[in-house]
Amino acid sequence: MLLDLYYNHTIIQKIFQKASNILEYDLWNLIQKGPLKKLNITYYTQPAILISSFAIYKLWIQKNNIIPNIMAGHSLGEYTAMLCSKVISFHDAIRLVHYRGKLMQEISFSLKENNIDGYFMQAILGLDKILIQKICKQESKNNIVNISSYNTYNQVIISGNKNAILRVVNICKSLGAYSIPLKINIPSHCLLMKPIVKKFKNFLNNITFNYPKIPIVNTLNIKCETSLKKIKYNLIHQLYNPINWIECIKYISNKNINNLLEFGPKNILAKMTKKIFNNLDVISINNSKTLSIALKKYNYMRII
């Protein structure tokens, strides 16, 4: 993750060092050397993804100072967008995602300790989302299962209790869909997360929020919020409500924005976005090669 960018650009190194000072552990060392089991614990994962994405964004700005017209983030990515747009400070962003991860992990441990039916997340592909919604509703009478993310027209993610998810998956498979279990140790964006809302809300009250310098599309109500109260409200409700990436990209496309950049350690969002609108030009910057491609393209666009 970011190996060549880190060793070739001082700005990346400084951002990771600054983050490590706040977290009180060596974030870069954890990402590169693990142990992987520790990195996969969500209160370590979330700061790692946040800082990796933000560091690439800052490198991009340093290289050509082309400021985005609009931003969006998928789940945790919304916090990165808020950091880039200066809604929250660097220090507060790290504190916030670490605490968010801690609460999410705690609820997961609590479910296990109380012998509540196991939980996980599963991708379902090849079936209409409305039909999957109906199946989830049908199978959630005694358990919790719901769509947690509308990723593309052909893919949704479901979260919830294991038995309910397996029932939904079996029904969907019988109708021609196929599924992929996700390697995520928490049931994100589903009602199982609702018990952490009060603690998270109280924590948010100690975070300073500023008006966005760059508009950010919220993935719950598909708006560029300017009300600080609504921005906080959406962060709270995002915990147990689905992410609608499809509508988010449609909103951006309807603004006649056709050139998009993904800042992050992988190219997952770029792939998903192209499946929603294949006419969009999307570049994912995650190494020196993709950075060079993006710089050449956008510098050329600036000339013409």
Stockholm file with secondary structure:
# STOCKHOLM 1.0

chainA/1-304         MLLDLYYNHTIIQKIFQKASNILEYDLWNLIQKGPLKKLNITYYTQPAILISSFAIYKLWIQKNNIIPNIMAGHSLGEYTAMLCSKVISFHDAIRLVHYRGKLMQEISFSLKENNIDGYFMQAILGLDKILIQKICKQESKNNIVNISSYNTYNQVIISGNKNAILRVVNICKSLGAYSIPLKINIPSHCLLMKPIVKKFKNFLNNITFNYPKIPIVNTLNIKCETSLKKIKYNLIHQLYNPINWIECIKYISNKNINNLLEFGPKNILAKMTKKIFNNLDVISINNSKTLSIALKKYNYMRII
#=GR chainA/1-304 SS CCHHHHHHCHHHHHHHHHHHHHHTSCHHHHHHHCCHHHHTSHHHHHHHHHHHHHHHHHHHHHHHCCCCSCEECSTTHHHHHHHHTTSSCHHHHHHHHHHHHHHHHHHHHHHHHTTCCCEEEEEEESSCHHHHHHHHHHTTSSSCEEEEEEEETTEEEEEEEHHHHHHHHHHHHHTTCEEEECCCSSCTTSGGGGGGHHHHHHHHTTSCCCCCSSCEECTTTCSBCCCHHHHHHHHHHHTTSCEEHHHHHHHHHHTTCCEEEEESSSCHHHHHHHHHCTTSEEEEECSHHHHHHHHHHHHHHHHC
#=GC SS_cons         CCHHHHHHCHHHHHHHHHHHHHHTSCHHHHHHHCCHHHHTSHHHHHHHHHHHHHHHHHHHHHHHCCCCSCEECSTTHHHHHHHHTTSSCHHHHHHHHHHHHHHHHHHHHHHHHTTCCCEEEEEEESSCHHHHHHHHHHTTSSSCEEEEEEEETTEEEEEEEHHHHHHHHHHHHHTTCEEEECCCSSCTTSGGGGGGHHHHHHHHTTSCCCCCSSCEECTTTCSBCCCHHHHHHHHHHHTTSCEEHHHHHHHHHHTTCCEEEEESSSCHHHHHHHHHCTTSEEEEECSHHHHHHHHHHHHHHHHC
//
